Amino acid sequence: MPHIFDMETVRPATDEKGKYCLLTSSWESVTEPGLYFIGASMRVNDPDAASGFVHGFRCNIQALGNIIAERHHGMALKPMFECKVPMEEPANALTSLAEFIVQYVSASMPLFELFSYFGSTVTFEESDEESVVRACVWPAFPREYNYERWGNEQNRIEIVFQYGFSQYGNGKLPTHYFTLPADHFDTSKSAYIHPVFHVFRGGVEVDSLHMQESLIGRWDLDDYVDAETNVDQYRNVAFNACSCALGLEERRSTLPVNDEHVGKCYPLMSEEEVAEALRVQPTLALLMRAQL
Ligand SMILES: Cc1cc2nc3c(=O)[nH]c(=O)nc-3n(C[C@H](O)[C@H](O)[C@H](O)COP(=O)(O)OP(=O)(O)OC[C@H]3O[C@@H](n4cnc5c(N)ncnc54)[C@H](O)[C@@H]3O)c2cc1C
């Protein structure tokens, strides 16, 4: 890669193999200011997700376009969504914010394709009005860039898509072990790709809230709805994350069923029933042990 340049005057630093040029979080050569890279060369910053493929690096290029427009052409970055949150009566504003977030994570290409590598930041800033906070949802960028840009925001959320296989066994269990949904009572156990809300308060990460993994990769739709279904379960995860970031107490149910049906929908199993379930599907034992 570096040999396409006139090496006398342009000397982008490379990795040890000389395969990739070393890039900053915004894909600028670490040694040649103003020299940006697009395409498969962006993969150097993202060994795990899709930056080495067209469907991945197109998202990187879109993000770089935003960065260059702002950095070199004075076009300020705009939030994708913003609202005022009156702290004395925050529920309605936080519900609208949570609704936007649910729609966003259900159709976001960058967060999905660039799992673990990209994140979208939600900031909560003091506004000109007393007791009113301005909430903004910003476009997706590499997490490192987010940290450089918004790391000083005391109260914020970073929305990142993550897998959770590493939590089970030695982290290398075959995916066919995971044929059942993860623990509804502890959605951090979700194994398949799902949105995670890293909540920062006072500049410190105080919690991470997970939406339940979804077979269809949508959090704005329920696979199945009946009278028992809590149709707000995903919106409530986003609501709780925002509430937590603002230091509020309110938390809403994130179970797939409404509270009054929990006892009926999750009957406790006898020891014999547990033994029978393990006989039918022995791989469950590995998943159970991982959760102890
Ligand atoms: C077999 C295979 C299957 C793939 N399947 C998929 C897929 O299904 N979906 C997907 O999204 N991605 C896929 N990819 C990855 C995708 O093709 C690449 O990520 C993408 O083509 C990279 O685009 P690029 O423009 O960054 O680089 P390239 O397409 O590699 O373009 C670089 C260009 O620079 C030219 N060049 C190199 N050196 C010089 C030089 N010194 N002077 C002048 N020109 C030079 C090369 O000739 C080439 O034309 C696949 C890749 C391979 C190899």
The ligand as a MOL file (V3000), in Angstrom:
LIG
                    3D

  0  0  0     0  0            999 V3000
M  V30 BEGIN CTAB
M  V30 COUNTS 53 58 0 0 0
M  V30 BEGIN ATOM
M  V30 1 C -12.7330 -13.4000 -3.3600 0
M  V30 2 C -13.3020 -12.1940 -2.6780 0
M  V30 3 C -14.6510 -12.1220 -2.4050 0
M  V30 4 C -15.1950 -11.0000 -1.7810 0
M  V30 5 N -16.5500 -10.9520 -1.5230 0
M  V30 6 C -17.0940 -9.8440 -0.9980 0
M  V30 7 C -18.5040 -9.7430 -0.7920 0
M  V30 8 O -19.2610 -10.6610 -1.0950 0
M  V30 9 N -18.9980 -8.6030 -0.2540 0
M  V30 10 C -18.1870 -7.5710 0.0810 0
M  V30 11 O -18.6980 -6.5780 0.5680 0
M  V30 12 N -16.8460 -7.6210 -0.1010 0
M  V30 13 C -16.2820 -8.7320 -0.6380 0
M  V30 14 N -14.9230 -8.8190 -0.8180 0
M  V30 15 C -14.0910 -7.7120 -0.3850 0
M  V30 16 C -14.1580 -6.5590 -1.3760 0
M  V30 17 O -14.0570 -7.0670 -2.6740 0
M  V30 18 C -12.9980 -5.6040 -1.1120 0
M  V30 19 O -13.0640 -5.2080 0.2340 0
M  V30 20 C -13.1160 -4.3650 -1.9990 0
M  V30 21 O -13.0830 -4.6910 -3.3420 0
M  V30 22 C -11.9730 -3.4180 -1.6800 0
M  V30 23 O -12.1790 -2.2480 -2.4080 0
M  V30 24 P -11.0550 -1.1570 -2.4960 0
M  V30 25 O -11.5390 -0.1460 -3.4790 0
M  V30 26 O -10.6880 -0.6800 -1.1570 0
M  V30 27 O -9.7660 -1.9080 -3.0370 0
M  V30 28 P -9.5950 -2.7070 -4.4080 0
M  V30 29 O -10.9210 -3.1100 -4.9950 0
M  V30 30 O -8.6100 -3.7900 -4.0950 0
M  V30 31 O -8.9700 -1.5930 -5.3470 0
M  V30 32 C -7.5990 -1.2270 -5.2310 0
M  V30 33 C -7.1470 -0.8500 -6.6420 0
M  V30 34 O -5.8590 -0.2630 -6.5720 0
M  V30 35 C -5.1020 -0.7600 -7.6440 0
M  V30 36 N -3.6800 -0.6180 -7.3150 0
M  V30 37 C -2.9590 -1.3450 -6.4200 0
M  V30 38 N -1.6780 -0.9050 -6.4070 0
M  V30 39 C -1.6040 0.1450 -7.2770 0
M  V30 40 C -0.5610 1.0100 -7.6780 0
M  V30 41 N 0.6740 0.9200 -7.1690 0
M  V30 42 N -0.8580 1.9630 -8.5690 0
M  V30 43 C -2.0980 2.0770 -9.1020 0
M  V30 44 N -3.1260 1.2660 -8.7480 0
M  V30 45 C -2.8690 0.3160 -7.8500 0
M  V30 46 C -5.5370 -2.2010 -7.7940 0
M  V30 47 O -5.2490 -2.6800 -9.0770 0
M  V30 48 C -7.0550 -2.0720 -7.5560 0
M  V30 49 O -7.7590 -1.8010 -8.7330 0
M  V30 50 C -14.3540 -9.9290 -1.4320 0
M  V30 51 C -12.9920 -9.9980 -1.7220 0
M  V30 52 C -12.4580 -11.0990 -2.3410 0
M  V30 53 C -10.9840 -11.1320 -2.6690 0
M  V30 END ATOM
M  V30 BEGIN BOND
M  V30 1 1 1 2
M  V30 2 1 2 3
M  V30 3 2 2 52
M  V30 4 2 3 4
M  V30 5 1 4 5
M  V30 6 1 4 50
M  V30 7 2 5 6
M  V30 8 1 6 7
M  V30 9 1 6 13
M  V30 10 2 7 8
M  V30 11 1 7 9
M  V30 12 1 9 10
M  V30 13 2 10 11
M  V30 14 1 10 12
M  V30 15 2 12 13
M  V30 16 1 13 14
M  V30 17 1 14 15
M  V30 18 1 14 50
M  V30 19 1 15 16
M  V30 20 1 16 17
M  V30 21 1 16 18
M  V30 22 1 18 19
M  V30 23 1 18 20
M  V30 24 1 20 21
M  V30 25 1 20 22
M  V30 26 1 22 23
M  V30 27 1 23 24
M  V30 28 2 24 25
M  V30 29 1 24 26
M  V30 30 1 24 27
M  V30 31 1 27 28
M  V30 32 2 28 29
M  V30 33 1 28 30
M  V30 34 1 28 31
M  V30 35 1 31 32
M  V30 36 1 32 33
M  V30 37 1 33 34
M  V30 38 1 33 48
M  V30 39 1 34 35
M  V30 40 1 35 36
M  V30 41 1 35 46
M  V30 42 1 36 37
M  V30 43 1 36 45
M  V30 44 2 37 38
M  V30 45 1 38 39
M  V30 46 1 39 40
M  V30 47 2 39 45
M  V30 48 1 40 41
M  V30 49 2 40 42
M  V30 50 1 42 43
M  V30 51 2 43 44
M  V30 52 1 44 45
M  V30 53 1 46 47
M  V30 54 1 46 48
M  V30 55 1 48 49
M  V30 56 2 50 51
M  V30 57 1 51 52
M  V30 58 1 52 53
M  V30 END BOND
M  V30 END CTAB
M  END
